[in-house]
Amino acid sequence: MKNLTITVEDSVLEWARIEAARRGTSVSRMVGDFMAEMQQREDAYERAYLAWRTDERSWQAQGLEKSIARSANPARAAGQNDLKPGADA
């Protein structure tokens, strides 16, 4: 494990010491836990983003297939109903 030196305002350090004491930990541990949590969130976000990008491509391909199927039926593509002439809507 490595050490890290940070510079913060006096009021921030005072708050951090009180908060760490309230949580029963040290400022060092609290900052380390915060950084680890941020890393996990970023990793989770990256995984979710990559999954979304993959899903988006498959979704676009499915939409393209539906567009092709609709264009094969000109009546549906024009928005006409499938009603027979003389049938009530």
MARRO-917859 format. One line per field, with one value per residue: residue number from 1; x, y, z of N, C-alpha, C in turn. Coordinates in nm, 3 decimals. Atoms other than C-alpha are relative to their C-alpha. Layout:
<atoms>
k	[NUM / ...]
neast	[X / ...]
nnorth	[Y / ...]
nup	[Z / ...]
caeast	[X / ...]
canorth	[Y / ...]
caup	[Z / ...]
ceast	[X / ...]
cnorth	[Y / ...]
cup	[Z / ...]
</atoms>
This chain:
<atoms>
k	[1 / 2 / 3 / 4 / 5 / 6 / 7 / 8 / 9 / 10 / 11 / 12 / 13 / 14 / 15 / 16 / 17 / 18 / 19 / 20 / 21 / 22 / 23 / 24 / 25 / 26 / 27 / 28 / 29 / 30 / 31 / 32 / 33 / 34 / 35 / 36 / 37 / 38 / 39 / 40 / 41 / 42 / 43 / 44 / 45 / 46 / 47 / 48 / 49 / 50 / 51 / 52 / 53 / 54 / 55 / 56 / 57 / 58 / 59 / 60 / 61 / 62 / 63 / 64 / 65 / 66 / 67 / 68 / 69 / 70 / 71 / 72 / 73 / 74 / 75 / 76 / 77 / 78 / 79 / 80 / 81 / 82 / 83 / 84 / 85 / 86 / 87 / 88 / 89]
neast	[0.085 / -0.079 / 0.045 / 0.039 / 0.010 / 0.095 / 0.014 / 0.141 / 0.028 / 0.009 / 0.137 / 0.027 / -0.070 / 0.073 / 0.120 / -0.040 / -0.037 / 0.123 / 0.075 / -0.071 / 0.023 / 0.140 / 0.011 / -0.090 / -0.110 / -0.097 / 0.014 / -0.071 / 0.084 / 0.120 / -0.038 / -0.031 / 0.127 / 0.068 / -0.066 / 0.031 / 0.140 / 0.004 / -0.056 / 0.102 / 0.108 / -0.048 / -0.009 / 0.137 / 0.053 / -0.065 / 0.060 / 0.138 / -0.006 / -0.038 / 0.115 / 0.099 / -0.045 / 0.023 / 0.145 / 0.049 / -0.027 / 0.095 / 0.130 / 0.005 / 0.012 / 0.138 / 0.083 / -0.022 / 0.074 / 0.142 / 0.022 / -0.002 / 0.125 / 0.110 / -0.008 / 0.042 / 0.145 / 0.025 / 0.121 / -0.036 / -0.098 / 0.075 / 0.083 / 0.137 / 0.054 / 0.018 / 0.144 / 0.052 / 0.089 / 0.136 / 0.003 / 0.005 / -0.117]
nnorth	[-0.117 / -0.123 / -0.121 / -0.110 / -0.129 / -0.089 / -0.133 / -0.041 / -0.115 / 0.033 / 0.034 / 0.133 / 0.096 / 0.005 / 0.080 / 0.138 / 0.060 / 0.023 / 0.105 / 0.126 / 0.041 / 0.042 / 0.131 / 0.094 / 0.032 / -0.110 / -0.081 / 0.073 / 0.113 / -0.056 / -0.047 / 0.120 / 0.065 / -0.086 / 0.017 / 0.136 / -0.003 / -0.072 / 0.089 / 0.102 / -0.065 / -0.027 / 0.129 / 0.044 / -0.089 / 0.039 / 0.127 / -0.027 / -0.075 / 0.092 / 0.088 / -0.081 / -0.017 / 0.128 / 0.015 / -0.100 / 0.049 / 0.106 / -0.063 / -0.067 / 0.104 / 0.048 / -0.106 / 0.004 / 0.116 / -0.034 / -0.097 / 0.074 / 0.077 / -0.093 / -0.050 / 0.109 / -0.006 / -0.143 / -0.049 / -0.031 / -0.109 / -0.122 / -0.022 / 0.040 / 0.107 / 0.130 / 0.021 / 0.028 / -0.109 / 0.006 / 0.043 / -0.113 / -0.010]
nup	[0.000 / 0.013 / -0.068 / 0.087 / -0.068 / 0.068 / -0.056 / -0.008 / -0.085 / -0.143 / -0.036 / 0.056 / -0.086 / -0.127 / 0.025 / 0.025 / -0.128 / -0.076 / 0.070 / -0.020 / -0.139 / -0.008 / 0.065 / -0.066 / 0.090 / 0.013 / 0.121 / 0.104 / 0.042 / 0.063 / 0.133 / 0.078 / 0.032 / 0.097 / 0.130 / 0.048 / 0.044 / 0.127 / 0.101 / 0.029 / 0.076 / 0.135 / 0.069 / 0.025 / 0.105 / 0.127 / 0.043 / 0.041 / 0.125 / 0.106 / 0.022 / 0.070 / 0.139 / 0.068 / 0.015 / 0.095 / 0.135 / 0.032 / 0.011 / 0.130 / 0.102 / -0.005 / 0.056 / 0.144 / 0.049 / -0.002 / 0.107 / 0.125 / 0.006 / 0.027 / 0.137 / 0.088 / 0.004 / 0.027 / -0.067 / -0.138 / 0.000 / 0.023 / -0.117 / 0.027 / -0.083 / 0.064 / 0.010 / 0.133 / 0.044 / -0.051 / -0.141 / -0.094 / -0.086]
caeast	[0.000 / 0.128 / 0.106 / -0.052 / -0.012 / -0.301 / -0.363 / -0.704 / -0.852 / -0.838 / -1.217 / -1.229 / -0.971 / -1.160 / -1.481 / -1.297 / -1.153 / -1.495 / -1.662 / -1.394 / -1.433 / -1.810 / -1.765 / -1.503 / -1.226 / -0.933 / -0.924 / -0.672 / -0.901 / -1.202 / -1.022 / -0.889 / -1.238 / -1.381 / -1.125 / -1.186 / -1.561 / -1.508 / -1.293 / -1.566 / -1.831 / -1.621 / -1.552 / -1.923 / -2.012 / -1.761 / -1.901 / -2.259 / -2.164 / -1.994 / -2.295 / -2.524 / -2.313 / -2.334 / -2.711 / -2.763 / -2.602 / -2.824 / -3.127 / -3.044 / -3.006 / -3.348 / -3.502 / -3.350 / -3.499 / -3.843 / -3.808 / -3.724 / -4.026 / -4.257 / -4.128 / -4.205 / -4.576 / -4.662 / -5.011 / -4.869 / -4.581 / -4.838 / -5.026 / -5.338 / -5.562 / -5.604 / -5.984 / -6.176 / -6.368 / -6.704 / -6.605 / -6.682 / -6.394]
canorth	[0.000 / 0.348 / 0.678 / 0.987 / 1.349 / 1.583 / 1.951 / 2.067 / 2.374 / 2.383 / 2.372 / 2.060 / 1.883 / 1.976 / 1.833 / 1.517 / 1.455 / 1.492 / 1.273 / 1.005 / 1.001 / 0.977 / 0.677 / 0.518 / 0.532 / 0.752 / 1.032 / 0.827 / 0.522 / 0.737 / 0.899 / 0.561 / 0.407 / 0.704 / 0.664 / 0.288 / 0.350 / 0.603 / 0.353 / 0.086 / 0.331 / 0.432 / 0.068 / -0.015 / 0.287 / 0.183 / -0.173 / -0.043 / 0.200 / -0.071 / -0.301 / -0.020 / 0.042 / -0.327 / -0.336 / -0.019 / -0.175 / -0.484 / -0.261 / -0.057 / -0.376 / -0.498 / -0.163 / -0.187 / -0.535 / -0.403 / -0.111 / -0.351 / -0.569 / -0.266 / -0.140 / -0.483 / -0.418 / -0.084 / -0.062 / -0.076 / 0.154 / 0.410 / 0.372 / 0.220 / -0.006 / -0.373 / -0.323 / -0.459 / -0.210 / -0.132 / -0.256 / -0.029 / 0.102]
caup	[0.000 / -0.088 / 0.099 / -0.054 / 0.050 / -0.028 / 0.027 / 0.146 / 0.308 / 0.688 / 0.710 / 0.489 / 0.704 / 1.020 / 0.872 / 0.754 / 1.102 / 1.265 / 1.002 / 1.031 / 1.411 / 1.374 / 1.145 / 1.368 / 1.109 / 1.008 / 0.754 / 0.558 / 0.549 / 0.461 / 0.168 / 0.050 / 0.069 / -0.121 / -0.399 / -0.422 / -0.445 / -0.722 / -0.911 / -0.882 / -1.004 / -1.301 / -1.389 / -1.359 / -1.574 / -1.840 / -1.846 / -1.869 / -2.145 / -2.348 / -2.301 / -2.414 / -2.724 / -2.812 / -2.750 / -2.952 / -3.256 / -3.234 / -3.177 / -3.488 / -3.689 / -3.568 / -3.657 / -4.004 / -4.048 / -3.948 / -4.191 / -4.470 / -4.384 / -4.382 / -4.715 / -4.863 / -4.786 / -4.957 / -4.801 / -4.449 / -4.535 / -4.654 / -4.326 / -4.479 / -4.271 / -4.347 / -4.370 / -4.662 / -4.877 / -4.721 / -4.372 / -4.077 / -3.867]
ceast	[0.090 / -0.060 / -0.029 / -0.009 / -0.096 / -0.002 / -0.147 / -0.010 / -0.010 / -0.140 / -0.038 / 0.065 / -0.070 / -0.126 / 0.036 / 0.038 / -0.124 / -0.080 / 0.065 / -0.022 / -0.143 / -0.019 / 0.090 / 0.115 / 0.098 / -0.030 / 0.066 / -0.085 / -0.123 / 0.029 / 0.032 / -0.126 / -0.077 / 0.059 / -0.030 / -0.143 / -0.014 / 0.054 / -0.103 / -0.115 / 0.041 / 0.010 / -0.139 / -0.062 / 0.057 / -0.060 / -0.142 / -0.002 / 0.035 / -0.114 / -0.108 / 0.038 / -0.024 / -0.149 / -0.055 / 0.021 / -0.098 / -0.140 / -0.015 / -0.016 / -0.142 / -0.094 / 0.012 / -0.077 / -0.149 / -0.033 / -0.005 / -0.129 / -0.118 / 0.003 / -0.038 / -0.152 / -0.040 / -0.123 / 0.031 / 0.097 / -0.070 / -0.093 / -0.146 / -0.041 / -0.015 / -0.150 / -0.039 / -0.090 / -0.139 / -0.009 / 0.000 / 0.123 / -0.037]
cnorth	[0.124 / 0.113 / 0.108 / 0.126 / 0.087 / 0.134 / 0.039 / 0.124 / -0.047 / -0.045 / -0.139 / -0.106 / -0.014 / -0.086 / -0.147 / -0.071 / -0.034 / -0.115 / -0.136 / -0.052 / -0.050 / -0.139 / -0.106 / -0.045 / 0.117 / 0.078 / -0.073 / -0.114 / 0.050 / 0.047 / -0.120 / -0.075 / 0.078 / -0.020 / -0.137 / -0.007 / 0.071 / -0.087 / -0.106 / 0.059 / 0.025 / -0.129 / -0.051 / 0.084 / -0.040 / -0.131 / 0.021 / 0.073 / -0.093 / -0.097 / 0.075 / 0.018 / -0.127 / -0.020 / 0.096 / -0.049 / -0.111 / 0.057 / 0.068 / -0.102 / -0.055 / 0.103 / 0.004 / -0.116 / 0.029 / 0.099 / -0.070 / -0.079 / 0.092 / 0.048 / -0.108 / -0.003 / 0.146 / 0.054 / 0.038 / 0.117 / 0.134 / 0.031 / -0.037 / -0.113 / -0.127 / -0.030 / -0.026 / 0.116 / -0.022 / -0.043 / 0.123 / 0.000 / -0.002]
cup	[0.000 / 0.083 / -0.102 / 0.084 / -0.079 / 0.071 / -0.004 / 0.088 / 0.145 / 0.040 / -0.051 / 0.087 / 0.134 / -0.016 / -0.016 / 0.131 / 0.084 / -0.062 / 0.018 / 0.142 / 0.018 / -0.058 / 0.063 / -0.089 / -0.002 / -0.128 / -0.116 / -0.056 / -0.074 / -0.142 / -0.091 / -0.041 / -0.106 / -0.139 / -0.059 / -0.051 / -0.134 / -0.114 / -0.040 / -0.081 / -0.144 / -0.082 / -0.036 / -0.112 / -0.135 / -0.052 / -0.051 / -0.134 / -0.116 / -0.032 / -0.078 / -0.147 / -0.079 / -0.024 / -0.103 / -0.142 / -0.037 / -0.014 / -0.135 / -0.111 / -0.002 / -0.060 / -0.151 / -0.061 / -0.005 / -0.111 / -0.135 / -0.016 / -0.030 / -0.144 / -0.100 / -0.012 / -0.019 / 0.070 / 0.144 / 0.006 / -0.019 / 0.115 / -0.021 / 0.092 / -0.082 / -0.017 / -0.145 / -0.041 / 0.055 / 0.145 / 0.089 / 0.089 / 0.144]
</atoms>
